[in-house]
Amino acid sequence: MKLSTNGIVINEYGHVLMIQRDDTRTLAPPGGGIEAGELPTDNAAREIREETGLMALPVRLTGLYFWQWTADMPMLNFTFRCIQRGGQLQTSPESLQVGFFSVDPLPRSLINIQRERVLEAWHHQGGPPIWKRQKLSVWGRLGKLIIQRVVYPWKNLRRRWRGEAPFVPAPPWRVAAHVAIRKEPDEILWVKQADGRWGLPGGPCGKDEAPWETAVARTQQQTGLTIQLEDLTGVYVTENEAEMVLMFTAVAPHNQPQDTANIAYHPPDQPPENCVRQHRQKVTDAVADRTETVFRYQ
């Protein structure tokens, strides 16, 4: 799937930073595709700087949005609340206009999914991010079709005429999801994998499957549990690779399985001896006294 970010920067007057995109001519918060090996937090800061001239710090993940970009390629978007750290407003080849706009009401030229992200980030008061599927409106779908069939081919042709390098889009990513299921007293559920090592429930995302859907479905397959996710505690990226793992937490229901040859509970600081090394860090982050999602290389 493709990955992208949006950065919601709000100034001292309660106005939100937006750009007029050069492709759609609509307003949108700054953002763009995540490059291989790039943390979403770094991407959001980079896109804000490149598109608006401002230096900003992503301080909180407010939303995780899954939607269909093309028939065979879904898009996963990370939306952050950000604070400005410096810089001066300026336009760029991707942003025809740059400025701060009132939230009440928002300008009418935002497409529906961008409007939703801005408002949900504006009202987010901390704690777990929102995760949901989004759908483009009829006008949004029509606009996307025009962009893909007319605007982007024209822009690439213009680049060729000018002798410029062709535009290279951000690559598709391999995305997986895992779950730390907590049991009282404080224990984490581990499952034995096909290679004999112990790991957390979860696995790679299927086609057209959102990460939170993967987390629930793989847990059901591997443990028989039907879980309710509580939080997204960590996002882990492989350096220099387009690989990402999202770590959710959940509480086991009353019909939790007992320890068996393939399922075992362990305290967070005492994982199974023969366990996947990277999962130890994920468990540590999952049980840490932290209110924000952590982003790490792993």
N, C-alpha and C positions, 0 to 999 in steps of 0.2 A: 504494500500500500504506500501511497504518497503521504508525507508528513509536512505540516506547515505550522506556523505560529501567527498570532496576532498580539500586539502589545497595546494595552489600554493605559495611556498616560493621562492622568487627570491633574490639572493645575490648581493653583490656590483659589481660583474662582469657581471651581467645580465644573470646568469645561474639559472636554475630552479631545485629545489630539487625533486628527484625521487627515488623510490625504485624498486628493482627487486622482484616481488611478489613470494611467495613460492608455490602458486597453479598454476599460469599460466606461470611462468618464464618470463613474459613480464615486461617491465618497466611501471610504473604508478606513478602519484603523490600520496603521502600518503593519506589515508582516510579509511573509513569503515562505518558499519551500525550504526545508531543512536539508542541508548537504550531508553527505556520508560522513559519519564520525563526529557530527556537530551536536552538542547538547541543545535541547530546545531553548533553554535560558539564554545561551550564547547567541542562538539564531535570532531570538526576539530582540535582543540588544543591538545586534548587527543590523537587522532590517530597519529598526527605528533610526539608527544613525545614518544609514545610507539613504533612506527615503525622506528624512525630515531634517537632518543636521543636528538633532538633539542626542545627547548621551543619556541613556536611561538604564535603570536597574530593575529587572523583573523581581518582584518581591513575593508574589503569591500566584500559584496556578489557580485560576477561577473556573475554568471550563475545559472539558475534553469533548470534542465534537467529531462525530463520524458521519460522513456523507459520501454520496456517489459522485465522483468527479467525472469518470467515463464509465462506459458499460462494464469494462473489465478492470477498472482501477479505482478503488475507494480512496478517500482522503481522511486523514486523522489530523485534527487541528488542536493545538495547545494555545489557550488564551490566557494571558497573564495580566494582572494588575502591576503597573510599573510606576516608579517615581523618577522624575527628571533629575539628572546629576550635573547638567551643564549643556553647553552647545548653543547654537543659534538656529532659528528656523530658516530652512532653505529648501528650494525645490530640487528635484533630481529628474533624470530621464524617465523614471517610473512614476513620479508624482508631479502632476501639472500644477497643483496648488497644495499648500500645507497650512494648517492653522488649527486653532482650538475652537470647538463648537459646543453650544449648549446641549445638554442632555434632555432637557425638558422644555420643548420637545426636541428630539433628534431631527436633523435634516431629512427631508423626504427621499433624498437620492441614495440612501443606503439600501442594498438588497436585503431581503428578509433575514438571511442567516447571519449577516454581519450585524444587523440591528439587534438580533437576539443576543449575540455574543457581547456586544457593548453594554446592553442593559443588564445582563446577568452579571457581568464583571462589576458594573457600577453598584449593584445591590449586594454583591457578595461581601459578607461580614467576617470571613475567615472560616477555618475548618475545611472539611473535605471539598474538593472541587465538584462541580456539576459534571456528569457524563451522560451524553444523550446522542441519539441519531438526529440529524437535521435533513430537511428536504427543501430544495429550491422551490420557490413559487413558479407559477406558469411563466411570468415575465423573466424570472431568473433563469429558467431552463432555456428560454428563447435566447436570452443574452449570452448564455454559455455556448450555445450552438453557433451563434454568430462569431464569437471570439475564437472558437476552435477552428471554424471553417473559413473565416474571412480575415479577422484581425491578425492572428498569429502568423498565418501564411504571408500576409502582406508585410508584416514587420520583418520576417525572415528574408523576404525578397529585397526589401529596402536595405537590410544589412549587407546582402550580397552586392548590391549596386554600389554601396559605399566602400566595399572592400573590407568590411568589418567581420570579425569572427562570428560564426553562427551562434545563436543562443542555445545554451545547453541547460535543459531543465534539471532540477534536483532529481536524484535517482529514487526509484522505489526502494522501500525498506522491508526487511524481514522483521516482523513484530511478533512477540510472544507475551503471554500474561501468566503470572503465577499468583498464588494466594497463600497467605499465612492465616490459618484457621486456629483461633485461640479456644482453648478449653480451660474451664475452671477446675482446679487451681491453675496457675499460669503455666500452660504448656502449649506447644505448637504441634500440629499434625504433620507428619512426614510420610511419604509413600515410597516404596521400593520401585526403582525404575527397571527397564528391561536389561540394562547393563549391570544390574546388581547394586548400584549406588542408591543412596537415599536422597530424595529431593522433595521440593514442595509441589503440591498439586498444580497443574497447569500445563501449558505447552504452546506451540506456535498457533497463531491466529489462522483460521481457515479463510477461504475466499469469501469476501463480503461479510466477514464476521468482525464485529467491534471487539476490542480487547476485553471489555468487561463481560461480554457474552462468552468469549473464549474461557475466561476464568471460571465462570459458572458451569459451562458445559463440560470442560475437562475435569473439573472437580467431581461432577456427577459421574462421569465415566470411570474415574480412577478410584473413587471412594464410596460411591453410592449416596453421597450427601447432596441435598439440595440446599444451597447456601444463599445468604443475603449479604452482598458486599457492603462494607462500611466505609472504607477509605481507600484512597490511592496514596500509598506512603512513599513509593520510590519509582523513579524512572532511570533505567540504566542503559548506557550506550557503549558499544564496543568501539574503541579508538580506531579511527581510520576505516571503519566498516559501516555499512548501512544496516546495522543490527541493533534492535532495541527490545528491552524487556520491561513491562509494567508490572509493578508489585501492588496487589490489593490486599486488604485485610477483611476478614469475615469472622463471625462467631458461629461455632458449630451448633446446630439445633439439638433438641433433646434426643433425637434418635442417632446420636453420634456413635460411630463404630468403636468397638473395643480394640485393644492392641492385637494384631495378628501378624502373620509372617510378612505381610506386605504393607501394613499400616502401623505406625507407632507414634506415640506422643512423647515429646521431650521438652524440658525447660528451654527457654530461648538461648540461655548461655551454655547449654550442654547438648548440642546437636548430635545426631548419630555419628559414630566414628567414620564410617565410610559414606560420607555425604558429599554432594556437589559443593565445591569450595565457594563458588559465587553466591550460593543460597545462604550461607552463613551471614554474609553482609546484609543481604536482603532482610533476614529475620531481625538482625540487630536494628536496622532502620525501622522495621515495622513495629517494634515494641518500644522504640525510643519515645521519650516525652517531648514530642515535637508536633506542632500543629500544621506545618506546611509540608508539601510534597518535596522530597529531596531529589536532586538530579546529580547523577554521578557517572563517571567512566568506570567500566568494570571489564 
